[in-house]
Amino acid sequence: MTGSAESTGPPPLAPAARGFAELAAENRWLRDRSARRHLLDLAAGVLAAQLRLPPSEATEYLSALAHATGLSAEDLAADIVNAAAGDGGHAAVPPESDGPEHEGGSVEHPAETRRARRAAAAAEAADTVGEAARTLLEEGLAPLGADSLWLWQCVDRGCLRLVGSAGVGAAEAAAWQWIPPAAPETFRAVLVENAPVWLEDGPPTGEPLPGPTARAARALLPLRRRDRTVGLALVGWPGPTMLDATARRALTGLMDVAGTVLDTAGSPPIAVPVLVDVLDSLAQPAMLLAVPGTSGEPAVEHLNDEGADALGGTSSGSDASLARAFPLVHADLARMARRAVGTVRTQRAARLPASAAPGDTTPLLDVRVLPAGGRHAVVLWHTVGATGFAAARAVARLQSVAPFQDSLTGGGTVWSPEAYGIFGMARDEPPVPLADLRDRVRPDDREALADLVATVTERQTGGQTVLRIVLPDGTVRHVRVAAEPLIAEGAVTGLAGVYQDVSDSRRTEAALTATFDHLTALHDQAELRHQLALQLQQAIVPEVPGLQEMPGDLVVAARYRPAAQEYRVGGDWYDVLALPSGKILVAVGDIAGHGIDAVTGMVALRNAQRALAFTGHSPRRLMEWLNEVTLRTGGGVTATAVCALYDPEDRGLLWTSAGHLPMVLLRDGRARLLEPPQDLLLGAVPSYGYGEQRIGLRPGDTLLLYTDGLIERRHDGLDEGVARLAGDAERLADHAPDTLVDALLATAAGDTDDDTSIVAVRVRGRPPTR
């Protein structure tokens, strides 16, 4: 509280009370800042992944988008994270709120989806499960009418332990601290079926559940994390309540967050002698660490026999130094151990990169650092590649892959979470056995499905096929299925396999096949592909052979290099065009992505830019119009571009940039980067105003425009690539434009297999020496 108190106000706080109040306010501020930072970091991560930006640039881009759209950074971040989550994160609000009505009187509104996302972020940033429960109740569940939240964690022998609650009295919380495996039945049903139970009029007669009255509504939901059930949540209302589809979806989304929080909850300390016995029973190297605090060096309390052998015969007590046991990675292990025992939020498994090495010889593979209660941590590792870990890493490298398992002996079907997304199903729907997919595939594919099932179950061997799956909304998805039999005593007891969504590659193959049909007269397939690639290249971005003389005093050389991979046609374009006004348009652009969609968008933008340039307007205005064209092209197309107008009358170059790489100016044998304005890429936001800059060119000046395929490398930033290009251009500055672009392409540092465009524009003056 600042400023002087009014005479009619409350009496001043005593020093101690004021200190506590200030600490409480500071704590609330820190929690709010942590939640806000967490939400902004999530959104920046989404932008970095989608736009292939470094994290720092993604954060700056988020701020620029917020400014351009007029939204607060938190609201925009919530929208971005909700969109990435795929379900929009909708939450129910009371019927009297503004917005379109839905079944049951609930509505969906952008403000509510943002509020729900902010509540989720605040809960994820909480330091304890109890704090997370209070945040979820106050900011996420209370608008749905709920007044209590219980979070139980699954512990040993099938018991549930209450680890967090909100809106609950101390006596009631103590009474429900532990729930044994046998009761109540509704709890067990939720955990066995892994599906929510919605009790709008209270629990079944005679079954006690936490709540104010027998008829008060309750919702029980399983809490899952990493494809396993980690606990159970109970949400309570003061009386009977209708829970429509919107409310249930909101509750499920919020409890997904609760599952994440619960998975990090601490466990009671385990006695050290018990830990020693457990480690000694393991068939892999393991050690027990005592972690003194946030800065102290952990000490090795115990090594099992396998761990001692891996470290050259070191035994427990002979040398308690972690640095002596792991001289190359002890700092990383110490940091991970301190993190594991530090706070409730960080008690989770951690990993070191594979192939770190203790000492000089023995490999350290698949390292895991686990909290062991109190100030102890357990380190587990392997000295040879473990099949399970290696297979899991290999599967993780594949995109849209979902493992499944069917039992033929009454055990049911188990899907990974990704499988539900592939088949367009909700997580609370029962998974479908492979043999029962007949009604979900196209009729033409049913025979292929039957053959695969027969191969696995009758011939007892593995097989694979691609099926066209019809989703509930009528769309068709291509899914590759690979399955293997599970055999016991000569009989097939089940099957295991994976589903993989290959729709994108199938659509690309279909588009390419349709394109190739008109060239079927060519018998050799390699020649057919070569001819098509040349035709696409020459039709869309034809090279400028030799030097092209432009009106006024310009000469131009341009090159286009397709991607190294056949048919990875990209969206690069360039243009040098004399206009009726006597000025010359110079432009380069790059559509995000590859394939037919990128080419189609590129052609639309290039042609639109040409047409708009004849209006005689400035580059800034042309770029603003081109942004609107991009937004209306469809398919969420985005692009970077440079647009410049050269005036031969005064040799002035007026230019603007939409998130493109800087042009390189060669003058008097030196290279200089023309840093672009910090403007957004095309297709990001509507009605965006671009800036522009002017530079005077001199006789002998050469201007280089290019796309990122020329300089982008997998393990370097774009700044390093641009610097290398400037150095190469300076070394080749005395070359004519045509030999200059050829030499730069020959020495290009890019290694991302992306297509490349480069344009060299020279103002006539002193003739080049070569």
C-alpha positions in Angstrom: 0.0 0.0 0.0 1.5 3.3 -1.0 0.8 6.9 -0.2 -0.7 8.4 3.0 -3.9 7.1 4.6 -7.0 9.3 4.7 -8.3 10.2 8.1 -11.5 8.3 7.4 -9.7 5.1 6.3 -8.8 2.1 8.3 -6.1 2.3 10.9 -2.6 1.6 9.7 -1.3 -1.9 9.9 1.1 -2.9 12.6 4.6 -3.4 11.4 4.4 -7.2 11.6 1.0 -7.3 10.0 2.1 -4.9 7.3 5.1 -7.0 6.6 3.0 -10.1 6.2 0.5 -8.3 3.9 3.3 -7.0 1.8 4.8 -10.5 1.5 1.4 -11.9 0.6 1.0 -9.3 -2.1 4.5 -9.9 -3.4 3.8 -13.6 -3.5 0.6 -13.1 -5.5 2.4 -10.8 -7.9 5.1 -13.4 -8.4 2.5 -16.2 -9.0 0.7 -14.0 -11.5 3.9 -13.1 -13.3 5.0 -16.8 -13.4 1.6 -17.8 -14.8 1.8 -15.0 -17.4 5.4 -15.9 -18.4 4.4 -19.6 -18.7 1.5 -18.7 -21.1 3.7 -16.4 -23.2 6.4 -19.1 -23.4 3.9 -21.7 -24.5 2.7 -19.4 -27.3 6.2 -18.4 -28.4 7.0 -22.1 -28.6 4.1 -22.7 -30.9 5.1 -19.8 -33.1 8.7 -21.1 -33.2 7.6 -24.5 -34.3 5.1 -23.3 -36.9 7.2 -20.5 -38.4 10.7 -22.1 -37.9 11.9 -19.2 -35.9 14.5 -19.1 -33.1 12.9 -18.7 -29.7 14.0 -15.1 -29.2 12.5 -14.1 -32.6 9.3 -16.0 -31.8 8.9 -14.0 -28.6 9.5 -10.7 -30.5 7.0 -11.8 -33.2 4.4 -12.6 -30.6 4.7 -9.0 -29.3 4.5 -7.6 -32.8 1.4 -9.6 -33.5 -0.2 -8.4 -30.3 0.5 -4.8 -31.2 -0.8 -5.3 -34.8 -4.1 -7.0 -33.7 -4.8 -4.7 -30.8 -5.0 -7.7 -28.4 -3.2 -8.0 -25.1 -0.2 -10.3 -25.2 -2.0 -12.7 -22.8 -5.2 -12.9 -24.9 -3.2 -13.4 -28.1 -1.0 -16.1 -26.4 -4.2 -17.9 -25.2 -5.7 -17.9 -28.7 -2.4 -19.3 -30.2 -2.1 -22.1 -27.6 -5.8 -22.9 -27.9 -5.5 -23.1 -31.7 -2.5 -25.4 -31.3 -4.3 -27.6 -28.9 -6.9 -28.3 -31.6 -10.1 -28.2 -29.5 -10.2 -24.4 -29.0 -10.2 -24.8 -25.2 -13.9 -23.7 -25.0 -15.4 -23.3 -21.6 -19.0 -22.9 -20.6 -20.4 -19.7 -19.2 -23.7 -18.8 -17.6 -26.7 -18.5 -20.0 -27.1 -14.7 -19.4 -23.6 -14.1 -20.9 -23.3 -12.6 -24.4 -22.6 -15.1 -27.2 -24.3 -17.7 -29.4 -26.4 -20.2 -27.4 -25.7 -23.9 -27.4 -27.5 -27.0 -26.0 -28.2 -26.8 -22.3 -28.0 -23.0 -22.1 -24.2 -22.7 -22.2 -22.4 -20.6 -24.7 -18.9 -20.4 -26.1 -17.1 -17.1 -26.3 -13.6 -16.1 -27.1 -13.2 -14.4 -23.7 -14.1 -17.6 -22.0 -11.7 -19.7 -24.0 -9.0 -17.3 -23.2 -9.9 -17.3 -19.5 -9.8 -21.1 -19.5 -6.4 -21.1 -21.1 -5.1 -18.5 -18.6 -6.5 -20.6 -15.7 -4.7 -23.7 -17.1 -1.4 -21.8 -17.4 -1.7 -20.5 -13.9 -2.3 -24.0 -12.6 0.7 -25.4 -14.5 2.9 -22.6 -13.0 1.7 -23.3 -9.4 4.3 -24.5 -6.9 2.1 -27.1 -5.2 -0.9 -29.3 -6.0 -3.0 -27.4 -3.5 -2.2 -24.1 -5.1 -3.0 -25.5 -8.5 -6.3 -26.9 -7.2 -7.3 -23.5 -5.9 -6.3 -21.8 -9.2 -8.3 -24.3 -11.2 -11.4 -23.9 -9.0 -11.3 -20.1 -8.8 -10.4 -19.3 -12.4 -11.6 -22.3 -14.3 -14.4 -24.2 -12.5 -16.2 -21.5 -10.6 -17.6 -19.9 -13.8 -19.2 -23.4 -14.5 -20.9 -23.2 -11.1 -18.6 -25.6 -9.3 -17.7 -24.9 -5.7 -15.2 -27.7 -4.8 -12.4 -29.7 -6.3 -10.7 -32.8 -5.0 -7.5 -34.3 -6.5 -6.4 -37.8 -5.5 -3.2 -39.5 -6.5 -2.8 -43.2 -7.3 -0.3 -44.8 -4.8 0.9 -48.3 -3.9 -1.6 -51.2 -3.7 -4.4 -49.4 -5.5 -5.0 -46.7 -2.9 -5.9 -43.1 -3.6 -4.2 -40.3 -1.6 -5.7 -36.8 -1.4 -2.9 -34.4 -2.5 -4.8 -31.3 -3.3 -8.3 -29.7 -2.7 -10.1 -26.4 -2.9 -13.4 -25.3 -1.5 -13.2 -28.2 1.0 -13.3 -28.0 4.8 -10.4 -29.4 6.8 -12.5 -32.0 8.6 -14.0 -33.3 5.3 -10.5 -33.3 3.7 -9.1 -35.4 6.6 -12.1 -37.8 6.3 -11.3 -38.5 2.6 -7.5 -38.3 2.9 -7.2 -42.0 1.9 -9.5 -44.1 -0.3 -9.0 -47.9 -0.1 -9.1 -50.1 -3.3 -12.6 -51.5 -2.4 -14.7 -48.4 -2.1 -16.6 -46.5 -3.3 -17.6 -48.3 -6.5 -17.9 -45.1 -8.6 -14.2 -44.3 -8.0 -13.2 -47.8 -9.1 -15.4 -47.5 -12.3 -13.7 -44.3 -13.3 -10.2 -45.8 -12.9 -11.0 -49.1 -14.6 -12.8 -47.6 -17.6 -10.5 -44.5 -17.8 -13.6 -42.5 -18.6 -15.5 -39.7 -16.8 -18.7 -40.3 -14.8 -21.2 -37.4 -14.8 -23.5 -37.4 -11.8 -25.9 -34.5 -12.5 -28.3 -35.5 -9.7 -25.8 -36.9 -7.3 -24.3 -40.4 -6.7 -26.2 -43.6 -6.8 -28.5 -44.3 -3.8 -26.5 -45.5 -0.9 -23.1 -44.7 -2.2 -21.4 -41.9 -0.2 -19.2 -39.4 -2.0 -17.8 -36.1 -0.9 -20.3 -33.2 -1.3 -22.7 -31.0 0.7 -25.9 -33.1 -0.1 -26.8 -36.4 -1.6 -28.3 -34.8 -4.7 -25.5 -32.3 -5.4 -24.0 -32.8 -8.8 -20.6 -34.3 -9.1 -18.2 -35.1 -11.9 -15.5 -37.7 -11.5 -12.7 -37.7 -14.1 -9.5 -39.9 -14.5 -6.3 -37.9 -14.4 -3.9 -39.1 -17.1 -0.3 -38.3 -17.9 2.0 -39.9 -20.5 -0.7 -42.5 -21.4 -1.2 -43.7 -17.8 -3.7 -42.9 -15.1 -2.1 -41.0 -12.3 -5.1 -40.1 -10.2 -8.7 -39.1 -10.0 -10.5 -35.7 -9.7 -13.9 -35.0 -8.2 -15.6 -31.7 -9.1 -18.6 -30.7 -6.9 -21.6 -28.4 -7.2 -23.9 -27.0 -4.5 -26.9 -28.8 -6.0 -28.2 -30.7 -9.0 -26.7 -29.3 -12.2 -27.1 -30.1 -15.9 -23.7 -30.7 -17.4 -24.0 -30.3 -21.2 -21.5 -31.1 -23.9 -19.8 -27.7 -23.6 -19.4 -27.9 -19.9 -18.1 -31.5 -20.1 -15.6 -30.5 -22.7 -14.4 -27.6 -20.5 -14.1 -29.9 -17.5 -12.1 -32.5 -19.4 -9.7 -29.8 -20.7 -9.1 -28.4 -17.2 -8.6 -31.9 -15.7 -5.9 -32.6 -18.4 -4.0 -29.8 -16.7 -4.7 -31.3 -13.3 -3.2 -34.6 -14.5 0.0 -32.7 -15.5 0.2 -31.1 -12.1 -0.6 -34.3 -10.3 2.1 -36.2 -12.1 4.7 -33.8 -10.5 3.3 -34.3 -7.0 5.7 -35.4 -4.3 5.7 -38.8 -2.7 6.4 -39.7 0.9 10.1 -40.3 1.6 11.3 -43.9 1.2 13.6 -45.3 3.8 17.2 -45.5 2.6 17.6 -49.2 3.5 14.6 -50.0 1.4 16.1 -48.0 -1.5 19.4 -49.9 -1.2 17.7 -53.2 -1.3 15.7 -52.1 -4.4 18.8 -50.8 -6.2 20.7 -54.0 -5.4 17.9 -56.1 -7.0 18.2 -54.2 -10.4 20.0 -55.7 -13.4 21.2 -52.3 -14.5 23.7 -49.8 -13.0 22.2 -47.6 -10.3 23.3 -45.3 -7.6 21.7 -43.5 -4.6 22.6 -39.8 -4.2 22.3 -37.6 -1.1 21.6 -34.1 -2.3 22.4 -31.5 0.4 20.7 -28.4 -1.2 20.5 -26.1 -4.2 24.2 -25.5 -4.4 26.0 -28.4 -2.6 27.6 -31.2 -4.5 25.5 -34.5 -4.2 27.3 -37.4 -2.5 27.2 -41.0 -3.7 25.6 -43.0 -0.8 25.3 -46.4 -2.5 26.3 -48.1 -5.8 24.8 -51.5 -6.8 27.2 -54.2 -8.2 26.4 -53.3 -11.8 27.1 -49.7 -11.1 30.4 -50.5 -9.4 31.5 -52.7 -12.4 30.5 -49.9 -14.8 32.7 -47.4 -12.9 35.7 -49.6 -12.8 35.2 -51.4 -9.5 34.3 -48.4 -7.3 32.3 -49.6 -4.4 30.0 -47.8 -1.9 32.0 -45.7 0.6 35.3 -45.9 -1.2 34.9 -42.4 -2.8 31.7 -40.5 -2.3 32.6 -37.9 -4.9 30.1 -37.6 -7.8 32.9 -35.8 -9.8 35.2 -38.7 -9.3 32.5 -41.2 -10.5 31.4 -39.1 -13.5 34.2 -36.6 -14.3 32.6 -35.5 -17.7 29.0 -35.1 -16.7 28.9 -34.7 -12.9 27.8 -31.1 -13.2 24.8 -32.1 -15.3 23.9 -35.0 -13.0 24.2 -32.7 -9.9 21.9 -30.1 -11.5 19.3 -32.8 -12.4 19.5 -34.3 -8.9 19.0 -31.0 -7.2 16.1 -30.3 -9.6 14.5 -33.7 -8.8 14.5 -33.1 -5.0 14.1 -29.3 -5.1 10.4 -28.6 -5.3 7.1 -30.5 -5.8 6.9 -29.1 -9.4 10.2 -30.6 -10.5 10.0 -34.1 -9.0 10.1 -35.9 -12.3 12.3 -38.1 -14.3 15.1 -36.3 -16.2 17.5 -37.4 -19.0 21.0 -36.7 -20.1 21.9 -36.8 -23.8 22.8 -40.3 -24.9 26.5 -41.2 -25.2 27.7 -39.0 -22.4 30.6 -40.9 -20.8 31.7 -41.5 -17.2 35.5 -41.6 -17.0 37.0 -42.1 -20.4 35.6 -45.3 -21.8 32.2 -46.7 -20.5 29.2 -45.2 -22.3 26.4 -43.6 -20.2 23.1 -44.3 -22.0 19.5 -43.7 -21.2 20.2 -41.8 -18.0 17.3 -41.2 -15.6 17.4 -39.2 -12.4 14.4 -39.9 -10.1 13.3 -38.3 -6.8 13.5 -40.8 -3.9 11.9 -38.7 -1.2 13.5 -36.3 1.3 16.9 -35.2 0.0 17.7 -38.3 -2.0 17.7 -39.1 -5.7 18.3 -42.3 -7.7 20.4 -42.4 -10.9 19.8 -45.2 -13.4 21.7 -45.8 -16.6 22.8 -48.4 -19.1 26.2 -49.2 -20.5 24.8 -50.8 -23.7 22.0 -49.7 -25.9 18.7 -50.9 -24.4 16.2 -52.2 -27.0 13.2 -50.7 -25.3 14.6 -47.2 -25.0 16.1 -47.3 -28.5 12.8 -48.5 -30.0 10.9 -45.8 -28.1 13.3 -43.1 -29.4 13.0 -44.4 -33.0 9.2 -44.4 -32.8 9.3 -40.8 -31.4 11.1 -39.6 -34.5 8.1 -40.6 -36.6 5.3 -38.2 -37.1 1.6 -39.2 -36.5 2.4 -42.7 -35.2 0.0 -44.3 -32.7 0.7 -47.7 -31.1 -2.2 -50.1 -30.4 -2.8 -53.5 -29.0 -5.8 -55.9 -29.4 -6.5 -58.9 -27.2 -8.2 -61.9 -28.7 -8.8 -63.5 -25.3 -11.1 -61.0 -23.7 -8.6 -58.4 -22.7 -10.0 -55.6 -24.9 -8.2 -53.0 -27.0 -5.7 -50.4 -25.9 -4.9 -47.3 -28.0 -2.3 -44.6 -27.4 -3.7 -41.1 -27.1 -2.5 -40.3 -30.7 -4.8 -43.0 -32.1 -7.9 -41.1 -31.1 -6.8 -38.1 -33.0 -6.0 -40.2 -36.1 -9.5 -41.6 -36.1 -11.2 -38.4 -35.1 -12.6 -39.8 -31.9 -12.9 -38.4 -28.4 -10.8 -39.8 -25.6 -13.8 -41.1 -23.7 -15.0 -43.2 -26.6 -14.0 -47.0 -26.6 -11.1 -47.9 -28.9 -12.0 -50.0 -31.9 -10.3 -53.4 -32.5 -8.5 -53.7 -35.9 -10.9 -56.3 -37.1 -13.9 -54.1 -36.3 -12.6 -51.2 -38.5 -14.6 -52.5 -41.4 -17.4 -50.0 -41.0 -14.9 -47.1 -40.8 -13.0 -47.8 -43.9 -13.9 -47.1 -47.6 -15.7 -50.1 -49.1 -12.8 -50.6 -51.6 -10.4 -51.1 -48.7 -12.3 -53.7 -46.7 -10.7 -56.6 -48.5 -7.2 -55.2 -47.7 -8.3 -54.9 -44.0 -9.5 -58.5 -44.0 -6.3 -59.7 -45.6 -4.2 -58.0 -43.0 -6.2 -59.5 -40.1 -6.0 -62.9 -41.7 -2.2 -62.5 -42.2 -1.7 -61.8 -38.5 -4.3 -64.1 -36.9 -4.3 -67.1 -39.3 -0.8 -67.1 -40.9 0.7 -65.8 -37.7 3.0 -63.3 -39.4 3.2 -59.6 -39.6 1.9 -57.4 -42.3 0.9 -53.8 -43.3 -1.4 -51.9 -45.6 -2.8 -48.4 -46.1 -6.5 -47.9 -45.4 -8.8 -45.0 -46.3 -10.5 -44.2 -43.0 -13.8 -42.2 -43.1 -13.9 -39.8 -40.1 -17.2 -39.0 -38.3 -17.3 -35.6 -40.1 -17.1 -37.4 -43.5 -13.5 -36.5 -44.4 -11.2 -39.3 -45.5 -7.8 -39.9 -44.0 -5.1 -42.3 -45.3 -3.8 -44.5 -42.4 -0.9 -47.0 -42.7 -1.5 -50.0 -40.4 1.4 -52.3 -39.4 0.6 -55.2 -37.1 2.3 -58.2 -35.6 0.8 -61.3 -33.9 1.1 -62.0 -30.1 1.6 -65.7 -29.7 1.4 -67.9 -26.6 1.9 -71.7 -26.8 1.4 -71.7 -30.6 -1.9 -69.7 -30.6 -2.4 -66.1 -31.5 -3.7 -64.3 -28.3 -3.7 -60.8 -29.7 -2.0 -58.4 -32.0 0.1 -55.3 -31.6 1.0 -52.6 -34.1 0.9 -49.0 -35.0 -1.3 -46.6 -37.0 0.3 -43.8 -39.0 -1.5 -40.9 -40.6 0.0 -40.7 -44.1 -2.6 -38.4 -45.6 -0.3 -35.6 -46.5 2.1 -37.8 -48.4 -0.7 -39.5 -50.2 -2.2 -36.2 -51.3 1.2 -35.1 -52.5 1.6 -38.3 -54.5 -1.9 -37.9 -56.0 -1.2 -34.3 -57.1 2.1 -35.3 -58.6 0.5 -38.3 -60.4 -2.1 -36.1 -61.9 0.6 -33.7 -63.0 2.5 -36.4 -64.7 -0.4 -37.9 -66.6 -0.1 -35.6 -69.6 3.6 -36.8 -70.1 2.9 -40.5 -70.2 4.2 -40.6 -73.8 7.7 -40.5 -72.2 8.6 -44.2 -71.4 11.5 -43.6 -69.1 10.2 -42.5 -65.7 13.4 -40.7 -64.7 13.3 -38.7 -68.0 9.6 -37.9 -67.3 10.4 -36.4 -63.8 13.4 -34.5 -65.2 11.3 -32.9 -67.9 8.5 -32.0 -65.5 10.9 -30.4 -63.1 12.4 -28.3 -65.9 9.0 -27.3 -67.2 7.8 -26.2 -63.7 11.0 -24.3 -63.1 11.0 -22.5 -66.5 7.2 -21.7 -66.4 7.1 -20.3 -62.9 10.5 -18.7 -62.3 12.5 -18.7 -65.6 16.2 -18.0 -65.3 17.6 -14.9 -66.9 20.4 -16.3 -69.2 23.5 -14.1 -69.4 22.7 -10.5 -68.7 19.3 -8.9 -69.2 19.4 -5.2 -70.3 16.8 -3.1 -68.6 15.6 0.4 -69.6 17.6 3.1 -68.0 20.9 1.9 -66.6 20.3 -1.5 -65.1 21.6 -5.0 -66.0 20.1 -8.0 -64.3 21.0 -11.7 -63.8 18.7 -14.1 -62.0 18.9 -17.8 -61.1 16.5 -20.3 -59.6 17.8 -23.6 -58.2 15.1 -26.2 -57.3 15.3 -28.2 -54.2 17.8 -31.1 -54.0 15.0 -33.6 -53.6 13.1 -34.3 -56.7 9.6 -32.8 -56.8 10.0 -30.8 -53.6 8.8 -27.8 -55.6 8.9 -24.7 -53.4 7.3 -21.3 -53.3 10.3 -19.0 -54.3 9.7 -16.2 -56.8 11.5 -13.2 -58.2 10.6 -10.5 -60.6 12.4 -7.6 -62.5 9.8 -5.7 -64.5 9.9 -2.3 -66.4 6.8 -0.3 -65.6 5.0 2.3 -67.8 6.2 5.0 -65.4 9.8 4.3 -66.3 10.5 2.8 -62.9 11.6 -0.8 -62.5 10.1 -3.3 -60.1 12.6 -5.5 -58.4 11.1 -8.2 -56.1 11.9 -11.5 -54.3 9.5 -13.6 -52.2 9.2 -17.0 -50.5 6.0 -18.8 -49.7 6.2 -21.0 -46.5 6.2 -24.7 -47.3 6.6 -26.9 -50.4 4.4 -28.8 -52.8 1.5 -27.9 -55.1 -0.1 -25.5 -52.5 3.1 -23.5 -52.2 3.4 -23.3 -56.0 -0.2 -22.2 -56.4 0.1 -19.5 -53.7 3.4 -18.3 -55.2 1.9 -17.9 -58.7 -1.0 -16.0 -57.2 1.2 -13.6 -55.3 3.7 -13.1 -58.1 1.0 -12.3 -60.6 -0.9 -10.1 -58.2 2.3 -8.1 -57.4 2.9 -7.6 -61.2 -0.6 -6.3 -61.7 -0.6 -4.0 -58.7 2.8 -2.5 -59.7 1.1 -1.0 -62.8 -0.9 1.3 -60.5 2.2 3.4 -59.9 1.9 3.2 -56.1 4.8 3.0 -53.7 6.3 -0.3 -52.5 4.7 0.2 -49.1 1.3 0.4 -50.6 2.0 -2.5 -53.0 3.0 -4.7 -50.0 -0.1 -3.8 -48.0 -2.3 -4.8 -50.9 -0.2 -8.0 -51.4 -0.8 -8.8 -47.7 -4.5 -8.7 -48.2 -4.2 -10.9 -51.3 -2.2 -13.4 -49.2 -4.9 -13.5 -46.5 -7.5 -14.3 -49.1 -5.5 -16.9 -51.0 -6.7 -19.6 -48.6 -5.0 -22.5 -46.8 -3.4 -20.2 -44.2 -0.6 -19.2 -46.7 2.2 -16.9 -45.3 5.2 -15.5 -47.2 8.2 -13.2 -46.9 9.0 -10.7 -49.6 11.0 -7.7 -50.6 9.5 -5.2 -53.0 11.6 -2.3 -54.5 11.1 0.4 -57.1 14.2 1.8 -58.9 13.9 5.2 -60.5 16.5 5.7 -63.3 16.0 9.5 -63.1 17.8 9.8 -59.8 19.0 6.2 -59.2 16.9 6.1 -56.1 15.7 2.7 -54.7 12.5 2.9 -52.6 11.9 -0.5 -50.9 10.0 -2.3 -48.2 10.2 -5.8 -46.7 7.7 -8.2 -45.2 9.9 -10.3 -42.9 12.4 -11.1 -45.6 16.2 -11.4 -45.3 18.3 -8.2 -45.8 19.5 -7.3 -49.3 23.3 -7.1 -49.9 24.7 -4.0 -51.5 28.1 -4.3 -53.1 29.8 -0.9 -53.4 33.5 -0.2 -54.2 34.3 -3.9 -53.5 32.7 -3.9 -50.0 29.5 -5.7 -48.9 26.9 -3.9 -46.8 23.6 -5.4 -45.5 20.5 -3.3 -46.0 18.6 -4.1 -42.8 14.9 -4.3 -43.5 12.2 -2.7 -41.4 10.9 -4.9 -38.6 7.6 -5.6 -40.4 5.4 -8.7 -40.3 5.4 -11.4 -43.0 2.6 -11.5 -45.5 -0.6 -13.3 -44.4 -0.1 -12.7 -40.7 -2.7 -10.1 -39.8 -5.1 -8.0 -41.9 -4.8 -4.2 -42.6 -1.2 -4.1 -41.6 0.8 -0.9 -42.4 4.3 -1.5 -43.8 7.2 1.0 -43.7 9.6 1.7 -46.5 13.1 3.0 -46.9 15.1 4.8 -49.6 18.7 4.5 -50.7 20.5 6.1 -53.6 22.5 3.8 -55.9 25.7 4.7 -57.7 27.3 3.6 -61.0 28.9 0.2 -60.4 26.7 -0.7 -57.4 25.3 -4.3 -57.3 22.3 -5.2 -55.3 21.7 -8.9 -54.3 18.2 -10.2 -53.4 17.9 -13.9 -52.4 15.8 -16.4 -50.5 16.7 -18.4 -47.4 17.6 -21.6 -49.3 20.9 -19.9 -50.3 22.2 -19.4 -46.8 20.1 -21.5 -44.3 21.9 -24.3 -42.5 20.4 -26.9 -40.2 22.7 -26.1 -37.2 23.4 -22.4 -37.7 21.2 -19.3 -37.3 20.2 -17.1 -40.3 22.6 -14.3 -39.1 25.6 -16.6 -39.6 24.4 -17.5 -43.1 23.8 -13.9 -44.1 27.3 -13.0 -42.9 28.8 -15.8 -44.9 27.0 -14.6 -48.0 28.2 -11.1 -47.6 31.8 -12.3 -47.3 31.5 -14.5 -50.4 29.9 -11.6 -52.3 32.6 -9.2 -51.3 35.3 -11.7 -52.4 33.5 -12.0 -55.8 32.6 -8.3 -56.1 34.5 -7.7 -59.4 32.6 -10.4 -61.3 29.8 -9.5 -63.8 26.3 -10.1 -62.4 25.8 -13.4 -64.3 29.1 -14.9 -63.2 28.5 -13.5 -59.7 25.2 -15.3 -59.2 26.6 -18.5 -60.7 29.6 -18.4 -58.3 27.4 -17.6 -55.3 25.2 -20.6 -56.1 28.2 -22.8 -56.5 29.5 -21.8 -53.0 26.1 -21.6 -51.3 26.2 -22.6 -47.7 22.6 -23.7 -47.4 22.1 -27.4 -46.6 18.4 -27.7 -45.9 17.5 -29.0 -49.4 15.3 -25.9 -49.9 14.9 -24.2 -53.3 16.8 -21.0 -53.9 16.4 -17.8 -55.8 19.0 -15.1 -56.3 18.9 -11.8 -58.3 21.8 -9.5 -59.0 21.0 -6.0 -60.2 23.9 -3.7 -61.3 23.8 0.0 -62.0 25.8 0.6 -65.2 29.0 2.4 -64.7 32.6 1.2 -64.7 32.7 -2.1 -66.5 33.5 -5.1 -64.3 37.1 -6.3 -64.6 35.9 -9.8 -65.6 
